């Protein structure tokens, strides 16, 4: 069994894990989580390095005992130089040399991948995508991104920007048509297939209903519209609220459109979808599959399974560890 340290850098939380694996199994030995300091990347890196050294000391290990340190964070990144390049959810993280920093502090080789790629590696090696050679992982969390496993290897693109599917605009919408803004573009797939997108869609549809004099059960007045979250919409949909079900039905249609494009272009064996899909599959599947039936090439669709991510709440930690294990 080989040991590694995983660093998962998010906009709201940081996670540091110690894991071990043999290529077939990966176990999390210990981990620490804490809030991400706002606008203070140096403080965040210090916290993570100190946490890693603490975990190693507790396990009676040193940097020299590690297979490496894996760092997972939101893009854009430069994996070759080991730098985080101004992600929208990490204000002030401008050209931050994370791999050089952790290598010096921990004493082990360090690699950086964007979070979608790292999650793709994790689900491919240890989760729902085991045994495939061609697999797509979709985040479907706060945002929408993809990690691509093609011909048995991670495909990152020319400058680490492969898989930015959330930025693509659905062909259902013209450039000037209305759609929730995701990834800086109205009507993008992230605008419909993400936590932020579902919340924005709910706010727009609630406002429209309220202005018509209707009172949707899960938000009967304008005062509550601003604070609506995707979790609120999911809870209402699970309780049978008609408007909440309509919101998820629309998200499912757009998800089906995105899957159709990926299936037609990449011909994968599986698309593994995390976060919201794993929790709300029952709300999304019917419109998703109806759209895929209409839009995707039948022979390509027939060989592609659509699967919820398997690794659950441990996915971020296993993803960071998978970069080096």
Wavefront OBJ file of the C-alpha trace (Angstrom):
o trace
v 0.000 0.000 0.000
v 1.253 3.486 -0.889
v 0.431 6.622 1.099
v -0.467 10.054 -0.287
v -1.766 13.411 0.886
v -4.757 14.967 -0.869
v -5.581 18.691 -0.893
v -9.079 19.696 -2.029
v -9.303 23.479 -2.490
v -12.832 24.844 -2.738
v -14.376 28.281 -2.623
v -16.041 27.620 0.735
v -14.017 24.822 2.320
v -10.570 23.273 2.302
v -9.950 19.589 2.936
v -6.686 17.791 3.668
v -6.627 13.990 3.671
v -4.156 11.188 4.208
v -4.911 8.077 2.185
v -3.414 4.792 1.100
v -4.060 2.614 -1.918
v -2.764 -0.233 -4.054
v -4.243 0.757 -7.444
v -7.443 -1.222 -6.854
v -8.583 0.178 -3.521
v -8.125 3.541 -1.852
v -8.751 4.190 1.835
v -8.914 7.527 3.612
v -6.855 7.162 6.780
v -7.615 10.588 8.234
v -8.763 14.041 7.108
v -9.288 17.605 8.280
v -11.702 20.216 6.885
v -11.987 23.945 7.539
v -13.498 27.060 5.897
v -11.558 28.718 3.076
v -10.089 32.055 4.249
v -11.564 34.761 2.035
v -9.037 36.611 -0.144
v -6.051 35.096 1.691
v -4.438 32.354 -0.364
v -1.237 32.460 1.683
v -3.173 31.828 4.874
v -5.079 29.004 3.175
v -1.883 27.320 1.954
v -0.314 27.618 5.415
v -3.398 26.050 7.022
v -3.342 23.145 4.573
v 0.392 22.518 4.894
v 0.185 22.564 8.701
v -2.787 20.169 8.594
v -0.929 17.788 6.276
v 2.148 17.779 8.486
v -0.081 17.114 11.474
v -1.730 14.123 9.787
v 1.670 12.727 8.789
v 3.043 13.156 12.291
v -0.002 11.437 13.790
v 0.497 8.488 11.403
v 4.270 8.457 12.037
v 5.014 9.220 8.405
v 7.159 11.810 6.631
v 7.069 13.416 3.200
v 9.628 10.893 1.961
v 7.157 8.064 2.688
v 4.548 9.454 0.292
v 3.763 8.571 -3.304
v 3.047 12.287 -3.593
v 0.673 15.125 -2.806
v -2.379 15.578 -5.025
v -4.021 19.009 -5.227
v -7.523 19.431 -6.653
v -9.008 22.879 -7.259
v -11.351 24.812 -9.495
v -10.043 25.921 -12.867
v -8.502 27.578 -14.644
v -5.201 25.996 -13.707
v -1.821 25.389 -15.307
v -1.012 21.803 -14.351
v 2.414 21.926 -16.019
v 3.569 24.828 -13.861
v 1.443 23.735 -10.890
v -0.389 27.061 -10.675
v -3.953 28.091 -9.860
v -4.983 30.880 -12.253
v -7.677 33.191 -10.866
v -10.686 30.854 -10.426
v -14.004 32.717 -10.098
v -14.720 31.080 -6.724
v -11.268 31.852 -5.264
v -10.884 35.620 -5.342
v -7.238 36.707 -5.123
v -5.775 33.346 -6.146
v -3.901 34.785 -9.116
v -1.080 32.587 -10.463
v -0.590 30.829 -7.125
v 2.286 28.265 -7.316
v 0.619 25.607 -5.171
v 2.730 22.598 -6.173
v 6.038 24.346 -5.461
v 4.701 25.507 -2.103
v 3.486 22.093 -0.922
v 6.557 20.298 -2.265
v 8.762 22.580 -0.187
v 6.574 22.397 2.943
v 5.794 18.668 2.921
v 8.841 17.274 1.138
v 7.026 15.242 -1.519
v 6.359 15.534 -5.244
v 3.114 17.415 -5.827
v 0.657 17.432 -8.748
v -2.268 19.744 -9.502
v -5.469 18.955 -11.453
v -8.728 20.810 -11.787
v -11.518 19.370 -9.662
v -13.562 17.889 -12.529
v -10.521 16.004 -13.854
v -9.620 14.778 -10.377
v -13.192 13.571 -9.778
v -13.126 11.807 -13.150
v -9.977 9.952 -12.086
v -11.557 8.993 -8.759
v -14.811 7.657 -10.207
v -12.940 5.903 -13.029
v -10.482 4.089 -10.774
v -12.530 3.587 -7.610
v -16.180 4.437 -8.314
v -18.978 4.097 -10.852
v -16.654 4.167 -13.895
v -14.497 1.194 -12.914
v -13.610 -0.996 -15.884
v -14.345 1.592 -18.604
v -11.869 3.000 -21.123
v -14.033 5.927 -22.261
v -15.893 7.797 -19.529
v -17.157 11.317 -18.881
v -17.621 12.725 -15.390
v -20.021 15.666 -14.923
v -19.798 17.683 -11.706
v -23.420 19.030 -11.572
v -22.693 20.779 -8.252
v -22.257 24.494 -7.615
v -21.278 24.649 -11.294
v -21.114 22.274 -14.260
v -17.856 20.903 -15.638
v -16.585 17.671 -17.134
v -13.587 15.410 -16.718
v -12.767 13.193 -19.693
v -11.258 9.704 -19.637
v -10.508 8.796 -23.269
v -8.826 5.569 -24.404
v -7.895 4.736 -20.827
v -6.256 8.063 -19.908
v -7.232 11.460 -18.567
v -7.616 14.015 -21.362
v -6.942 17.585 -20.189
v -6.626 19.396 -23.518
v -3.902 21.732 -24.755
v -3.958 24.055 -21.735
v -6.096 22.258 -19.143
v -9.413 23.557 -20.511
v -10.911 20.381 -21.961
v -14.320 19.561 -20.541
v -15.660 23.095 -19.980
v -19.126 21.940 -20.992
v -20.885 24.291 -18.574
v -19.778 27.211 -20.734
v -21.444 25.803 -23.870
v -24.801 27.290 -24.789
v -27.685 24.995 -25.487
v -28.768 24.953 -29.161
v -32.324 25.360 -27.871
v -31.545 29.019 -27.162
v -30.446 31.775 -29.514
v -27.555 33.908 -28.252
v -29.942 36.643 -27.188
v -32.672 34.447 -25.721
v -33.376 34.278 -21.993
v -31.666 31.678 -19.886
v -30.063 31.624 -16.438
v -26.459 32.823 -16.473
v -23.863 30.159 -15.814
v -20.138 30.497 -16.415
v -20.731 34.053 -17.605
v -23.106 33.123 -20.412
v -26.904 33.329 -20.429
v -28.486 30.041 -21.467
v -25.349 27.973 -20.923
v -25.694 24.406 -19.701
v -24.337 25.504 -16.324
v -27.241 27.939 -16.162
v -29.686 25.028 -16.153
v -27.647 22.096 -14.796
v -26.019 23.279 -11.575
v -27.027 24.309 -8.091
v -26.611 27.968 -8.942
v -28.490 27.532 -12.209
v -31.448 25.752 -10.618
v -31.684 28.480 -7.971
v -31.561 31.252 -10.610
v -34.164 29.458 -12.718
v -36.388 29.122 -9.646
v -36.065 32.846 -8.838
v -37.041 33.812 -12.383
v -40.017 31.446 -12.535
v -41.187 32.375 -9.022
v -41.032 36.088 -9.858
v -43.080 35.503 -12.996
v -45.728 33.519 -11.098
v -45.922 36.039 -8.255
v -46.317 38.947 -10.680
v -49.262 37.070 -12.226
v -50.891 36.915 -8.798
v -50.119 33.255 -8.154
v -48.683 32.061 -4.827
v -46.414 29.034 -5.297
v -46.539 26.906 -2.145
v -42.797 26.814 -1.487
v -42.373 30.600 -1.845
v -45.679 32.463 -1.624
v -44.258 36.013 -1.499
v -41.498 38.047 -3.121
v -39.570 38.498 0.121
v -38.347 34.899 -0.010
v -37.351 34.750 -3.679
v -33.842 36.139 -3.238
v -32.841 33.462 -0.739
v -34.119 30.432 -2.672
v -31.534 27.650 -3.085
v -31.401 24.483 -5.159
v -31.930 22.527 -1.936
v -35.179 24.429 -1.343
v -36.366 23.586 -4.844
v -35.450 19.906 -4.432
v -37.283 19.686 -1.096
v -40.389 21.257 -2.654
v -40.202 18.970 -5.685
v -39.902 15.917 -3.448
v -43.017 17.135 -1.642
v -44.865 17.309 -4.976
v -44.906 21.084 -5.540
v -45.904 21.626 -9.220
v -43.608 24.596 -9.871
v -40.590 22.926 -8.272
v -41.246 19.805 -10.358
v -41.425 22.006 -13.481
v -38.044 23.554 -12.614
v -36.403 20.145 -12.281
v -38.159 18.958 -15.438
v -36.589 21.849 -17.354
v -33.161 21.158 -15.843
v -33.536 17.499 -16.839
v -34.321 18.430 -20.438
v -31.190 20.526 -20.704
v -29.127 17.804 -19.034
v -30.420 15.391 -21.670
v -29.352 17.826 -24.385
v -25.853 18.088 -22.944
v -25.574 14.312 -22.604
v -26.682 13.898 -26.223
v -23.881 16.170 -27.420
v -21.289 14.302 -25.333
v -22.567 10.915 -26.499
v -22.563 11.932 -30.164
v -19.067 13.456 -30.054
v -17.203 11.157 -27.646
v -19.108 7.827 -27.856
v -18.362 6.979 -24.187
v -19.215 3.782 -22.315
v -20.476 5.755 -19.332
v -21.276 9.246 -18.142
v -20.967 9.503 -14.365
v -22.750 12.473 -12.793
v -22.132 13.777 -9.279
v -23.711 15.935 -6.596
v -27.224 17.093 -7.528
v -27.838 14.265 -10.015
v -26.796 11.645 -7.484
v -29.276 13.111 -4.978
v -32.121 14.085 -7.346
v -31.884 11.467 -10.079
v -35.579 10.622 -9.708
v -36.518 14.222 -10.554
v -34.261 14.510 -13.607
v -34.241 11.135 -15.359
v -37.558 11.161 -17.221
v -37.056 14.454 -19.126
v -33.334 13.675 -19.484
v -33.928 10.340 -21.203
v -36.769 11.732 -23.330
v -34.395 14.378 -24.692
v -31.593 11.850 -25.251
v -34.014 9.575 -27.124
v -34.808 12.429 -29.480
v -31.363 14.010 -29.837
v -28.592 11.399 -29.628
v -27.378 8.804 -32.136
v -29.184 5.544 -31.227
v -26.154 3.248 -31.575
v -23.996 5.550 -29.459
v -26.734 5.949 -26.862
v -27.204 2.192 -26.654
v -23.652 1.578 -25.399
v -23.545 4.457 -22.903
v -24.727 4.105 -19.311
v -25.742 7.193 -17.327
v -24.681 6.594 -13.731
v -24.740 8.500 -10.446
v -21.355 9.006 -8.808
v -20.593 6.301 -6.234
v -18.092 7.953 -3.934
v -20.523 10.276 -2.173
v -19.260 12.727 0.415
v -15.717 11.348 0.112
v -15.463 12.150 -3.611
v -13.458 15.385 -3.201
v -10.904 13.733 -0.920
v -10.567 10.590 -3.047
v -10.289 12.815 -6.120
v -7.309 14.711 -4.710
v -5.644 11.464 -3.629
v -6.326 9.863 -7.039
v -4.119 12.438 -8.739
v -1.063 10.665 -7.299
v -2.436 7.206 -6.350
l 1 2 3 4 5 6 7 8 9 10 11 12 13 14 15 16 17 18 19 20 21 22 23 24 25 26 27 28 29 30 31 32 33 34 35 36 37 38 39 40 41 42 43 44 45 46 47 48 49 50 51 52 53 54 55 56 57 58 59 60 61 62 63 64 65 66 67 68 69 70 71 72 73 74 75 76 77 78 79 80 81 82 83 84 85 86 87 88 89 90 91 92 93 94 95 96 97 98 99 100 101 102 103 104 105 106 107 108 109 110 111 112 113 114 115 116 117 118 119 120 121 122 123 124 125 126 127 128 129 130 131 132 133 134 135 136 137 138 139 140 141 142 143 144 145 146 147 148 149 150 151 152 153 154 155 156 157 158 159 160 161 162 163 164 165 166 167 168 169 170 171 172 173 174 175 176 177 178 179 180 181 182 183 184 185 186 187 188 189 190 191 192 193 194 195 196 197 198 199 200 201 202 203 204 205 206 207 208 209 210 211 212 213 214 215 216 217 218 219 220 221 222 223 224 225 226 227 228 229 230 231 232 233 234 235 236 237 238 239 240 241 242 243 244 245 246 247 248 249 250 251 252 253 254 255 256 257 258 259 260 261 262 263 264 265 266 267 268 269 270 271 272 273 274 275 276 277 278 279 280 281 282 283 284 285 286 287 288 289 290 291 292 293 294 295 296 297 298 299 300 301 302 303 304 305 306 307 308 309 310 311 312 313 314 315 316 317 318 319 320 321 322 323 324 325
